[in-house]
Amino acid sequence: MTIERARVPLSRWQQAAVAVGSAVGALVNPRRADLIAALGETTGKPAFEMVLERMKKSPEGRAILLDRPRVVSEQVGHAWDLPDNTFGAAYAKFMGSRNFSPDDRPPVRFMETDELAYVATRAREVHDLWHTLFGLPTNLIGESALKVIEFEQMYLPMCMLSVVGGTVRFNEKQRSMFFRHYFPWAVRAGRQCTDLMCVYYERHFDEDLEQVRRKWGIITAPQHPK
């Protein structure tokens, strides 16, 4: 489905109702990706507007807005054929080892303009690329840490809400590990790296993974403490 066809215009009252309903539903069932996505869209307009303005001021960001690349199988499938040392191959390995598909992300529905809808779509679709770059697993600690990085990069309220929701579900050992090791690392990593929404990742798939990490100021995740 195209971004334009997926959009659902909402009044302010409808947006508030969707936001509240999504928040309650996501707390009851944190596995509902569609509810988490709706919460991010209905509470994230100011943040996405700031990201859009930053992208317009960046040469690579402007190229992204002009070309509107999508992280979907049709456009990134060649990553599976790249040499092992490349960023693209690392992404393909990350996805394949978990039986993930680039096409699994729910469409953006509640942004007011096509341009903002694309920015929100881009933010959603590069999530697994960020997992690859930062070397984060997809368990509860890894996802919560990446949400901290996403907040530092985009200031989306949903990211902090997700962290709060995630830490509530931690056991005592996980909570201690997260706040002693992963949370401070994620804050530092999110602030130190380049503006990741202004990176045209698809143009760098054939580059060495460690080289792009250095180029973009990526600090990889801490090793799992013994």
C-alpha positions in Angstrom: 0.0 0.0 0.0 1.3 3.5 -0.9 1.8 6.1 1.9 -0.9 8.3 0.4 -3.6 5.6 0.3 -2.9 4.5 3.9 -3.5 7.9 5.4 -6.6 8.5 7.5 -7.5 12.2 8.1 -8.5 12.8 11.7 -9.8 15.8 13.6 -8.0 16.9 16.8 -10.6 15.2 18.9 -10.3 12.0 16.9 -6.5 12.1 17.2 -6.8 12.5 21.0 -9.2 9.5 21.1 -6.9 7.3 19.1 -3.9 8.4 21.2 -5.7 7.5 24.5 -7.2 4.3 23.1 -3.8 3.2 21.7 -2.0 4.0 24.9 -4.4 1.9 27.0 -4.4 -0.9 24.5 -0.6 -1.0 24.3 -0.3 -1.1 28.1 -2.7 -4.0 28.2 -1.0 -5.8 25.3 2.5 -4.5 24.5 2.8 -6.9 21.6 0.2 -5.0 19.6 2.5 -3.3 17.1 -0.4 -1.5 15.4 -1.4 0.2 18.7 2.1 1.3 19.5 2.4 2.6 15.9 -0.9 4.6 16.2 0.3 6.0 19.6 3.5 7.2 18.0 1.7 8.8 15.1 -0.9 10.6 17.1 1.5 12.0 19.7 4.5 12.5 17.5 3.6 15.3 15.0 5.8 18.0 16.6 8.8 15.6 16.7 8.3 14.5 13.1 8.0 18.2 12.0 11.4 18.9 13.6 12.9 15.8 11.9 11.5 17.0 8.6 13.1 20.4 9.0 16.5 18.8 9.8 16.2 16.6 6.8 15.5 19.6 4.5 18.7 21.2 5.8 20.9 18.2 5.1 22.0 17.2 1.5 21.5 13.5 2.2 18.2 14.3 4.0 17.0 16.3 1.0 17.9 13.4 -1.3 15.9 11.0 0.9 12.8 13.3 0.8 13.2 13.7 -3.0 13.6 10.0 -3.8 11.5 8.6 -0.9 13.3 5.2 -0.7 11.5 2.5 1.2 13.0 -0.2 3.3 10.9 -3.0 1.7 11.9 -6.3 0.1 11.6 -4.9 -3.4 14.1 -2.2 -2.8 16.6 -3.7 -0.3 16.6 -7.3 -1.4 20.0 -7.0 -2.9 21.5 -6.7 0.6 21.2 -10.4 0.9 23.8 -10.8 -2.0 26.5 -8.4 -0.6 29.9 -9.5 0.9 29.9 -10.5 4.5 31.8 -7.5 5.8 29.3 -4.9 4.4 26.6 -3.0 6.2 24.0 -4.4 3.9 25.0 -8.0 4.6 24.9 -7.4 8.3 21.4 -6.1 8.0 20.4 -9.1 5.9 21.9 -11.4 8.5 20.1 -9.6 11.3 16.8 -10.0 9.5 17.3 -13.5 8.3 18.4 -14.9 11.6 15.1 -13.7 13.1 12.9 -14.6 10.2 12.0 -10.9 9.9 10.7 -9.3 6.7 11.2 -5.7 5.7 7.6 -5.7 4.7 6.2 -6.5 8.2 5.9 -2.9 9.4 2.3 -1.5 9.7 1.6 1.5 7.4 1.5 5.1 8.8 -2.1 6.2 8.9 -2.5 9.3 11.1 -0.1 11.9 9.8 -1.7 15.2 8.4 0.4 15.5 5.2 2.1 13.1 2.8 5.5 14.6 3.7 5.1 13.9 7.4 3.7 10.5 6.7 6.8 9.7 4.7 9.1 10.9 7.6 7.1 8.7 10.0 7.3 5.8 7.6 11.1 6.3 7.2 11.6 6.4 11.0 9.6 3.1 11.3 11.4 1.4 8.5 15.0 2.2 9.6 14.4 0.7 13.0 16.0 -2.6 12.1 18.9 -0.8 10.4 19.6 0.9 13.7 19.5 -2.5 15.5 22.2 -3.6 13.0 24.4 -0.5 13.5 24.2 -0.5 17.2 24.5 -4.3 17.6 21.4 -4.5 19.7 19.3 -7.7 20.1 15.5 -7.8 19.8 14.8 -8.9 23.3 13.1 -6.6 25.9 16.4 -5.0 27.0 17.6 -4.4 23.4 14.3 -2.9 22.2 14.1 -0.6 25.3 17.7 0.6 24.7 17.0 1.3 21.1 13.9 3.3 22.1 16.2 5.5 24.3 18.4 6.1 21.2 15.3 6.9 19.1 14.2 9.4 21.7 17.6 11.1 21.7 17.5 11.3 17.9 13.8 12.3 17.4 12.3 13.3 20.7 9.2 11.1 20.1 7.1 10.8 23.3 6.1 7.3 22.3 9.8 6.2 22.6 9.9 7.2 26.3 6.5 5.7 26.9 7.8 2.4 25.4 10.8 2.5 27.7 8.6 3.0 30.7 6.4 0.2 29.6 9.3 -2.1 28.9 11.0 -1.5 32.3 7.8 -2.3 34.1 8.0 -5.7 32.5 11.7 -6.3 33.5 12.5 -8.7 36.3 14.8 -7.4 39.0 18.0 -8.6 37.3 17.0 -7.2 33.9 16.1 -3.8 35.5 19.4 -3.6 37.2 21.3 -4.5 34.1 19.3 -2.0 32.0 19.8 1.0 34.2 23.4 0.2 35.1 24.7 -0.7 31.6 22.3 -0.1 28.8 20.4 3.1 29.6 23.5 5.3 30.1 25.1 3.8 27.0 22.0 4.4 24.9 21.7 8.1 26.0 25.4 8.6 25.1 25.1 6.7 21.9 22.0 8.6 20.7 23.6 11.9 21.4 27.0 11.3 20.0 26.2 9.8 16.6 25.2 11.7 13.5 21.6 12.7 12.7 20.5 9.2 11.7 17.3 10.3 10.0 19.5 12.2 7.5 21.4 9.1 6.4 20.5 7.5 3.0 21.3 4.0 4.2 20.6 2.3 1.0 23.6 4.2 -0.6 25.9 2.7 2.0 24.9 -0.9 1.9 28.0 -2.0 0.0 30.4 -0.3 2.5 32.2 -2.0 5.3 30.1 -2.2 8.5 32.8 -1.0 10.8 33.7 1.9 8.5 30.1 3.2 8.4 29.9 2.9 12.2 33.0 5.1 12.5 31.8 7.5 9.9 28.4 8.0 11.7 29.8 8.0 15.2 28.1 4.8 16.3 29.0 3.4 19.7 28.0 -0.3 19.7 26.0 -1.8 22.6 27.9 -3.0 25.7 28.7 -6.7 26.0 26.2 -8.6 28.1 27.6 -8.4 31.6 28.5 -11.7 33.2 
